[in-house]
Structure formats: C-alpha cells, structure tokens
Amino acid sequence: RVRLIQAFLAAGLSTGTIAEMVPCMAEPSADGARRAVELLERERARVSAVMDGLAAARSALDDLIEDNRRY
C-alpha cells in the first residue's frame, strides 16, 4: 500500500486525490475500479492542462528571447 501511495505521489496526484483513492484500494471491486479510473483520468486531464499552459509560457518566452536577440 505504501508503494502504491508513493506511485500516486510520483504521478503528481495530490494527497486529496489519494485520499479519494483509498476506498478504491481498501475494498477492491468493479465499482471501485471504475471510480479509480475516473479519478486517474481527471488527474491526467489536469496534468495535461498544466503542461499546455507551460508549453504556451515557454513559447512566449522563446518569442521574447528572439525579440531581444535582434537588438
């Protein structure tokens, strides 16, 4: 169980989301598995949105760097 929680943390899950996962781990079931997938998909979407924002920020920085190199 500790290794699973460590894997969740390494994947970027918040402790709140991990707490939501505990019932899914405590008593494995088809419903619990479906709930776990929903939570993990939600977290993946959140991480993807953060990555998109970071990519946009990097692009803006690249533009600023290029503009300043022209001087």
C-alpha positions as a Markdown table, in Angstrom:
| # | Residue | x | y | z |
|---|---|---|---|---|
| 1 | Arg | 0.0 | 0.0 | 0.0 |
| 2 | Val | 2.9 | 2.4 | 0.8 |
| 3 | Arg | 4.4 | 1.7 | -2.6 |
| 4 | Leu | 1.1 | 2.4 | -4.3 |
| 5 | Ile | 0.8 | 5.7 | -2.5 |
| 6 | Gln | 4.4 | 6.5 | -3.5 |
| 7 | Ala | 3.4 | 5.8 | -7.1 |
| 8 | Phe | 0.4 | 8.1 | -6.8 |
| 9 | Leu | 2.7 | 10.9 | -5.5 |
| 10 | Ala | 5.2 | 10.3 | -8.2 |
| 11 | Ala | 2.4 | 10.6 | -10.8 |
| 12 | Gly | 1.6 | 14.0 | -9.4 |
| 13 | Leu | -1.6 | 13.1 | -7.5 |
| 14 | Ser | -2.5 | 15.4 | -4.6 |
| 15 | Thr | -2.9 | 14.0 | -1.2 |
| 16 | Gly | -6.6 | 14.9 | -1.5 |
| 17 | Thr | -7.0 | 12.8 | -4.6 |
| 18 | Ile | -5.0 | 10.0 | -3.0 |
| 19 | Ala | -7.5 | 10.1 | -0.1 |
| 20 | Glu | -10.3 | 9.7 | -2.6 |
| 21 | Met | -8.5 | 6.6 | -3.9 |
| 22 | Val | -8.2 | 4.9 | -0.5 |
| 23 | Pro | -11.8 | 3.5 | -0.6 |
| 24 | Cys | -11.0 | 2.0 | -4.1 |
| 25 | Met | -7.9 | 0.4 | -2.6 |
| 26 | Ala | -9.4 | -0.8 | 0.7 |
| 27 | Glu | -12.1 | -3.0 | -0.8 |
| 28 | Pro | -11.3 | -3.8 | -4.5 |
| 29 | Ser | -14.4 | -4.0 | -6.6 |
| 30 | Ala | -15.6 | -3.3 | -10.1 |
| 31 | Asp | -17.2 | -0.1 | -8.9 |
| 32 | Gly | -14.1 | 0.9 | -7.1 |
| 33 | Ala | -12.0 | 0.2 | -10.1 |
| 34 | Arg | -14.3 | 2.4 | -12.3 |
| 35 | Arg | -14.1 | 5.2 | -9.7 |
| 36 | Ala | -10.3 | 4.9 | -9.6 |
| 37 | Val | -10.2 | 5.2 | -13.4 |
| 38 | Glu | -12.4 | 8.3 | -13.2 |
| 39 | Leu | -10.1 | 9.9 | -10.7 |
| 40 | Leu | -6.9 | 9.0 | -12.6 |
| 41 | Glu | -8.4 | 10.3 | -15.8 |
| 42 | Arg | -9.4 | 13.6 | -14.1 |
| 43 | Glu | -5.8 | 13.9 | -12.8 |
| 44 | Arg | -4.4 | 13.2 | -16.2 |
| 45 | Ala | -6.5 | 15.9 | -17.7 |
| 46 | Arg | -5.4 | 18.3 | -15.0 |
| 47 | Val | -1.7 | 17.5 | -15.7 |
| 48 | Ser | -2.3 | 17.9 | -19.4 |
| 49 | Ala | -3.8 | 21.3 | -18.9 |
| 50 | Val | -0.8 | 22.3 | -16.8 |
| 51 | Met | 1.5 | 21.1 | -19.5 |
| 52 | Asp | -0.4 | 23.0 | -22.1 |
| 53 | Gly | 0.0 | 26.1 | -20.0 |
| 54 | Leu | 3.7 | 25.6 | -19.6 |
| 55 | Ala | 4.2 | 25.0 | -23.3 |
| 56 | Ala | 2.4 | 28.3 | -24.0 |
| 57 | Ala | 4.6 | 30.1 | -21.5 |
| 58 | Arg | 7.7 | 28.5 | -23.0 |
| 59 | Ser | 6.6 | 29.6 | -26.4 |
| 60 | Ala | 6.0 | 33.2 | -25.2 |
| 61 | Leu | 9.5 | 33.2 | -23.6 |
| 62 | Asp | 11.0 | 31.9 | -26.8 |
| 63 | Asp | 9.4 | 34.8 | -28.6 |
| 64 | Leu | 10.7 | 37.3 | -26.1 |
| 65 | Ile | 14.2 | 35.8 | -26.3 |
| 66 | Glu | 14.2 | 36.0 | -30.1 |
| 67 | Asp | 12.9 | 39.6 | -30.0 |
| 68 | Asn | 15.7 | 40.6 | -27.6 |
| 69 | Arg | 18.4 | 38.8 | -29.7 |
| 70 | Arg | 17.5 | 41.0 | -32.6 |
| 71 | Tyr | 19.0 | 44.0 | -30.7 |
